[in-house]
Amino acid sequence: MQRLRTECPTQNQVVAVFEPNALSFDLPRSATLEDLAGRLAHLSERHGGALTSVSVRVSAQMRADPSGGAIFLRS
């Protein structure tokens, strides 16, 4: 049996892949898609390479069911 991880990150994780390299950074939970787009545009200008892909891992708040049952995810 696998144990569910009850801790959750407070940040969203982003991996941006450019032609010459890849960068990973945290994005606050309160960030919008506009914030993400601005950050990616800034990074693209700094690194001079074309952005080829973006992967975003969105953190979710987890809370246990008081009856000891399932764990619910809230985003």
N, CA, C and O atoms as CSV, one atom per row, in Angstrom:
chain,resi,resn,atom,element,x,y,z
A,1,MET,N,N,0.840,-1.166,0.000
A,1,MET,CA,C,0.000,0.000,0.000
A,1,MET,C,C,0.894,1.240,0.000
A,1,MET,O,O,1.908,1.281,0.696
A,2,GLN,N,N,0.514,2.240,-0.778
A,2,GLN,CA,C,1.261,3.492,-0.821
A,2,GLN,C,C,0.620,4.498,0.110
A,2,GLN,O,O,-0.601,4.546,0.254
A,3,ARG,N,N,1.471,5.309,0.747
A,3,ARG,CA,C,0.967,6.367,1.605
A,3,ARG,C,C,0.805,7.631,0.777
A,3,ARG,O,O,1.655,7.961,-0.049
A,4,LEU,N,N,-0.281,8.322,1.007
A,4,LEU,CA,C,-0.472,9.604,0.347
A,4,LEU,C,C,0.349,10.656,1.058
A,4,LEU,O,O,0.409,10.688,2.287
A,5,ARG,N,N,0.969,11.500,0.295
A,5,ARG,CA,C,1.733,12.592,0.876
A,5,ARG,C,C,0.753,13.671,1.319
A,5,ARG,O,O,0.003,14.204,0.501
A,6,THR,N,N,0.755,13.993,2.599
A,6,THR,CA,C,-0.209,14.956,3.114
A,6,THR,C,C,0.323,16.377,3.104
A,6,THR,O,O,-0.431,17.326,3.321
A,7,GLU,N,N,1.633,16.534,2.849
A,7,GLU,CA,C,2.180,17.876,2.726
A,7,GLU,C,C,1.977,18.318,1.291
A,7,GLU,O,O,1.996,17.495,0.376
A,8,CYS,N,N,1.784,19.604,1.090
A,8,CYS,CA,C,1.686,20.091,-0.271
A,8,CYS,C,C,2.504,21.364,-0.397
A,8,CYS,O,O,2.585,22.156,0.541
A,9,PRO,N,N,3.105,21.554,-1.552
A,9,PRO,CA,C,3.895,22.764,-1.724
A,9,PRO,C,C,3.004,23.994,-1.705
A,9,PRO,O,O,1.846,23.935,-2.117
A,10,THR,N,N,3.542,25.104,-1.230
A,10,THR,CA,C,2.777,26.340,-1.201
A,10,THR,C,C,2.968,27.121,-2.485
A,10,THR,O,O,2.325,28.151,-2.682
A,11,GLN,N,N,3.827,26.656,-3.348
A,11,GLN,CA,C,4.116,27.321,-4.610
A,11,GLN,C,C,3.748,26.397,-5.766
A,11,GLN,O,O,3.665,25.179,-5.607
A,12,ASN,N,N,3.535,26.989,-6.910
A,12,ASN,CA,C,3.381,26.231,-8.143
A,12,ASN,C,C,4.766,26.135,-8.775
A,12,ASN,O,O,5.553,27.078,-8.689
A,13,GLN,N,N,5.065,25.023,-9.397
A,13,GLN,CA,C,6.374,24.834,-10.026
A,13,GLN,C,C,6.243,24.930,-11.530
A,13,GLN,O,O,5.322,24.368,-12.123
A,14,VAL,N,N,7.176,25.651,-12.148
A,14,VAL,CA,C,7.184,25.842,-13.593
A,14,VAL,C,C,8.533,25.379,-14.139
A,14,VAL,O,O,9.582,25.689,-13.573
A,15,VAL,N,N,8.495,24.642,-15.233
A,15,VAL,CA,C,9.711,24.289,-15.966
A,15,VAL,C,C,9.533,24.855,-17.368
A,15,VAL,O,O,8.598,24.487,-18.079
A,16,ALA,N,N,10.433,25.750,-17.761
A,16,ALA,CA,C,10.400,26.367,-19.079
A,16,ALA,C,C,11.601,25.860,-19.874
A,16,ALA,O,O,12.742,25.983,-19.429
A,17,VAL,N,N,11.341,25.297,-21.039
A,17,VAL,CA,C,12.404,24.745,-21.872
A,17,VAL,C,C,12.638,25.700,-23.041
A,17,VAL,O,O,11.739,25.977,-23.834
A,18,PHE,N,N,13.868,26.190,-23.120
A,18,PHE,CA,C,14.299,27.055,-24.215
A,18,PHE,C,C,15.212,26.239,-25.119
A,18,PHE,O,O,15.635,25.146,-24.741
A,19,GLU,N,N,15.522,26.751,-26.307
A,19,GLU,CA,C,16.388,26.007,-27.220
A,19,GLU,C,C,17.731,25.641,-26.583
A,19,GLU,O,O,18.147,24.488,-26.699
A,20,PRO,N,N,18.425,26.565,-25.916
A,20,PRO,CA,C,19.724,26.168,-25.374
A,20,PRO,C,C,19.672,25.487,-24.004
A,20,PRO,O,O,20.604,24.761,-23.659
A,21,ASN,N,N,18.620,25.694,-23.217
A,21,ASN,CA,C,18.597,25.130,-21.857
A,21,ASN,C,C,17.177,25.119,-21.288
A,21,ASN,O,O,16.221,25.515,-21.954
A,22,ALA,N,N,17.065,24.659,-20.047
A,22,ALA,CA,C,15.776,24.632,-19.350
A,22,ALA,C,C,15.940,25.327,-18.008
A,22,ALA,O,O,17.005,25.274,-17.393
A,23,LEU,N,N,14.881,25.974,-17.565
A,23,LEU,CA,C,14.873,26.669,-16.276
A,23,LEU,C,C,13.688,26.193,-15.463
A,23,LEU,O,O,12.626,25.884,-16.004
A,24,SER,N,N,13.881,26.137,-14.162
A,24,SER,CA,C,12.815,25.767,-13.250
A,24,SER,C,C,12.682,26.872,-12.212
A,24,SER,O,O,13.679,27.373,-11.693
A,25,PHE,N,N,11.438,27.247,-11.912
A,25,PHE,CA,C,11.224,28.282,-10.910
A,25,PHE,C,C,9.872,28.087,-10.245
A,25,PHE,O,O,8.987,27.419,-10.780
A,26,ASP,N,N,9.732,28.683,-9.067
A,26,ASP,CA,C,8.472,28.650,-8.331
A,26,ASP,C,C,7.635,29.849,-8.709
A,26,ASP,O,O,8.163,30.921,-9.007
A,27,LEU,N,N,6.340,29.665,-8.696
A,27,LEU,CA,C,5.392,30.725,-8.974
A,27,LEU,C,C,4.421,30.766,-7.809
A,27,LEU,O,O,3.891,29.721,-7.429
A,28,PRO,N,N,4.166,31.932,-7.226
A,28,PRO,CA,C,3.253,32.001,-6.078
A,28,PRO,C,C,1.871,31.458,-6.423
A,28,PRO,O,O,1.438,31.528,-7.573
A,29,ARG,N,N,1.191,30.922,-5.430
A,29,ARG,CA,C,-0.163,30.390,-5.639
A,29,ARG,C,C,-1.116,31.458,-6.150
A,29,ARG,O,O,-2.078,31.150,-6.854
A,30,SER,N,N,-0.851,32.712,-5.800
A,30,SER,CA,C,-1.752,33.799,-6.199
A,30,SER,C,C,-1.467,34.308,-7.615
A,30,SER,O,O,-2.170,35.198,-8.094
A,31,ALA,N,N,-0.454,33.765,-8.292
A,31,ALA,CA,C,-0.084,34.237,-9.620
A,31,ALA,C,C,-1.170,33.915,-10.643
A,31,ALA,O,O,-1.866,32.905,-10.539
A,32,THR,N,N,-1.295,34.785,-11.616
A,32,THR,CA,C,-2.255,34.594,-12.702
A,32,THR,C,C,-1.532,34.109,-13.951
A,32,THR,O,O,-0.302,34.080,-13.990
A,33,LEU,N,N,-2.295,33.729,-14.967
A,33,LEU,CA,C,-1.682,33.348,-16.240
A,33,LEU,C,C,-0.949,34.544,-16.852
A,33,LEU,O,O,0.060,34.370,-17.536
A,34,GLU,N,N,-1.445,35.737,-16.611
A,34,GLU,CA,C,-0.762,36.946,-17.095
A,34,GLU,C,C,0.610,37.084,-16.426
A,34,GLU,O,O,1.586,37.445,-17.083
A,35,ASP,N,N,0.686,36.798,-15.124
A,35,ASP,CA,C,1.965,36.825,-14.413
A,35,ASP,C,C,2.935,35.808,-15.006
A,35,ASP,O,O,4.108,36.109,-15.226
A,36,LEU,N,N,2.434,34.606,-15.260
A,36,LEU,CA,C,3.272,33.557,-15.841
A,36,LEU,C,C,3.765,33.960,-17.222
A,36,LEU,O,O,4.942,33.778,-17.533
A,37,ALA,N,N,2.886,34.503,-18.054
A,37,ALA,CA,C,3.271,34.922,-19.395
A,37,ALA,C,C,4.337,36.014,-19.343
A,37,ALA,O,O,5.284,35.995,-20.130
A,38,GLY,N,N,4.190,36.956,-18.429
A,38,GLY,CA,C,5.182,38.015,-18.283
A,38,GLY,C,C,6.537,37.481,-17.863
A,38,GLY,O,O,7.570,37.904,-18.382
A,39,ARG,N,N,6.527,36.553,-16.924
A,39,ARG,CA,C,7.783,35.949,-16.458
A,39,ARG,C,C,8.463,35.171,-17.577
A,39,ARG,O,O,9.682,35.244,-17.732
A,40,LEU,N,N,7.679,34.425,-18.360
A,40,LEU,CA,C,8.244,33.662,-19.462
A,40,LEU,C,C,8.795,34.582,-20.548
A,40,LEU,O,O,9.836,34.287,-21.136
A,41,ALA,N,N,8.113,35.687,-20.820
A,41,ALA,CA,C,8.601,36.647,-21.818
A,41,ALA,C,C,9.925,37.249,-21.362
A,41,ALA,O,O,10.858,37.391,-22.153
A,42,HIS,N,N,9.999,37.602,-20.083
A,42,HIS,CA,C,11.235,38.170,-19.535
A,42,HIS,C,C,12.391,37.163,-19.640
A,42,HIS,O,O,13.496,37.523,-20.044
A,43,LEU,N,N,12.131,35.920,-19.280
A,43,LEU,CA,C,13.172,34.890,-19.352
A,43,LEU,C,C,13.601,34.640,-20.791
A,43,LEU,O,O,14.782,34.421,-21.057
A,44,SER,N,N,12.658,34.669,-21.710
A,44,SER,CA,C,12.976,34.448,-23.117
A,44,SER,C,C,13.894,35.550,-23.641
A,44,SER,O,O,14.818,35.275,-24.406
A,45,GLU,N,N,13.643,36.796,-23.234
A,45,GLU,CA,C,14.500,37.913,-23.643
A,45,GLU,C,C,15.909,37.766,-23.059
A,45,GLU,O,O,16.902,38.008,-23.745
A,46,ARG,N,N,15.983,37.371,-21.801
A,46,ARG,CA,C,17.291,37.239,-21.135
A,46,ARG,C,C,18.134,36.118,-21.715
A,46,ARG,O,O,19.353,36.249,-21.823
A,47,HIS,N,N,17.497,35.019,-22.088
A,47,HIS,CA,C,18.252,33.853,-22.533
A,47,HIS,C,C,18.401,33.791,-24.049
A,47,HIS,O,O,19.161,32.969,-24.563
A,48,GLY,N,N,17.690,34.643,-24.762
A,48,GLY,CA,C,17.867,34.748,-26.207
A,48,GLY,C,C,17.461,33.530,-27.012
A,48,GLY,O,O,17.706,33.491,-28.218
A,49,GLY,N,N,16.860,32.553,-26.400
A,49,GLY,CA,C,16.434,31.361,-27.127
A,49,GLY,C,C,14.925,31.298,-27.222
A,49,GLY,O,O,14.208,31.916,-26.435
A,50,ALA,N,N,14.459,30.547,-28.190
A,50,ALA,CA,C,13.020,30.384,-28.355
A,50,ALA,C,C,12.479,29.445,-27.278
A,50,ALA,O,O,13.096,28.427,-26.966
A,51,LEU,N,N,11.352,29.785,-26.729
A,51,LEU,CA,C,10.675,28.943,-25.741
A,51,LEU,C,C,10.026,27.783,-26.479
A,51,LEU,O,O,9.191,28.001,-27.357
A,52,THR,N,N,10.397,26.549,-26.136
A,52,THR,CA,C,9.864,25.391,-26.853
A,52,THR,C,C,8.759,24.670,-26.100
A,52,THR,O,O,7.875,24.080,-26.722
A,53,SER,N,N,8.791,24.706,-24.752
A,53,SER,CA,C,7.704,24.087,-23.981
A,53,SER,C,C,7.692,24.633,-22.559
A,53,SER,O,O,8.693,25.132,-22.045
A,54,VAL,N,N,6.517,24.517,-21.944
A,54,VAL,CA,C,6.330,24.956,-20.552
A,54,VAL,C,C,5.533,23.882,-19.839
A,54,VAL,O,O,4.523,23.396,-20.349
A,55,SER,N,N,5.993,23.522,-18.664
A,55,SER,CA,C,5.275,22.566,-17.821
A,55,SER,C,C,4.993,23.253,-16.494
A,55,SER,O,O,5.902,23.797,-15.866
A,56,VAL,N,N,3.731,23.230,-16.065
A,56,VAL,CA,C,3.342,23.873,-14.809
A,56,VAL,C,C,2.723,22.825,-13.895
A,56,VAL,O,O,1.783,22.129,-14.278
A,57,ARG,N,N,3.252,22.720,-12.698
A,57,ARG,CA,C,2.675,21.831,-11.679
A,57,ARG,C,C,1.975,22.721,-10.661
A,57,ARG,O,O,2.622,23.470,-9.928
A,58,VAL,N,N,0.668,22.635,-10.622
A,58,VAL,CA,C,-0.130,23.475,-9.746
A,58,VAL,C,C,-0.307,22.776,-8.410
A,58,VAL,O,O,-0.742,21.626,-8.348
A,59,SER,N,N,0.037,23.489,-7.335
A,59,SER,CA,C,-0.126,22.902,-6.007
A,59,SER,C,C,-1.602,22.918,-5.637
A,59,SER,O,O,-2.361,23.778,-6.083
A,60,ALA,N,N,-1.985,21.971,-4.831
A,60,ALA,CA,C,-3.367,21.879,-4.360
A,60,ALA,C,C,-3.361,21.814,-2.844
A,60,ALA,O,O,-2.470,21.222,-2.236
A,61,GLN,N,N,-4.353,22.422,-2.252
A,61,GLN,CA,C,-4.484,22.320,-0.805
A,61,GLN,C,C,-5.145,20.983,-0.504
A,61,GLN,O,O,-6.107,20.588,-1.163
A,62,MET,N,N,-4.619,20.300,0.492
A,62,MET,CA,C,-5.180,18.999,0.855
A,62,MET,C,C,-5.707,19.072,2.274
A,62,MET,O,O,-5.106,19.701,3.145
A,63,ARG,N,N,-6.830,18.424,2.494
A,63,ARG,CA,C,-7.339,18.339,3.860
A,63,ARG,C,C,-7.942,16.953,4.041
A,63,ARG,O,O,-8.563,16.403,3.131
A,64,ALA,N,N,-7.750,16.414,5.204
A,64,ALA,CA,C,-8.246,15.069,5.480
A,64,ALA,C,C,-9.715,15.125,5.865
A,64,ALA,O,O,-10.179,16.084,6.482
A,65,ASP,N,N,-10.419,14.102,5.496
A,65,ASP,CA,C,-11.809,13.944,5.900
A,65,ASP,C,C,-11.824,13.659,7.397
A,65,ASP,O,O,-11.117,12.755,7.843
A,66,PRO,N,N,-12.613,14.403,8.202
A,66,PRO,CA,C,-12.635,14.192,9.649
A,66,PRO,C,C,-13.028,12.775,10.056
A,66,PRO,O,O,-12.670,12.325,11.144
A,67,SER,N,N,-13.753,12.074,9.204
A,67,SER,CA,C,-14.175,10.715,9.543
A,67,SER,C,C,-13.071,9.700,9.295
A,67,SER,O,O,-13.253,8.506,9.532
A,68,GLY,N,N,-11.908,10.182,8.810
A,68,GLY,CA,C,-10.799,9.273,8.553
A,68,GLY,C,C,-10.849,8.656,7.175
A,68,GLY,O,O,-10.090,7.730,6.886
A,69,GLY,N,N,-11.720,9.145,6.324
A,69,GLY,CA,C,-11.853,8.588,4.979
A,69,GLY,C,C,-10.902,9.222,4.001
A,69,GLY,O,O,-9.697,9.296,4.242
A,70,ALA,N,N,-11.437,9.669,2.924
A,70,ALA,CA,C,-10.642,10.173,1.805
A,70,ALA,C,C,-9.995,11.516,2.115
A,70,ALA,O,O,-10.341,12.195,3.081
A,71,ILE,N,N,-9.058,11.865,1.273
A,71,ILE,CA,C,-8.411,13.179,1.326
A,71,ILE,C,C,-8.947,13.982,0.141
A,71,ILE,O,O,-8.945,13.506,-0.994
A,72,PHE,N,N,-9.394,15.171,0.410
A,72,PHE,CA,C,-9.969,16.034,-0.618
A,72,PHE,C,C,-8.942,17.045,-1.089
A,72,PHE,O,O,-8.165,17.571,-0.291
A,73,LEU,N,N,-8.937,17.318,-2.388
A,73,LEU,CA,C,-8.037,18.307,-2.948
A,73,LEU,C,C,-8.848,19.562,-3.264
A,73,LEU,O,O,-9.942,19.485,-3.822
A,74,ARG,N,N,-8.300,20.703,-2.902
A,74,ARG,CA,C,-8.904,21.981,-3.254
A,74,ARG,C,C,-7.864,22.798,-3.971
A,74,ARG,O,O,-6.703,22.815,-3.562
A,75,SER,N,N,-8.252,23.479,-5.034
A,75,SER,CA,C,-7.291,24.340,-5.722
A,75,SER,C,C,-7.720,25.783,-5.616
A,75,SER,O,O,-7.039,26.668,-6.134
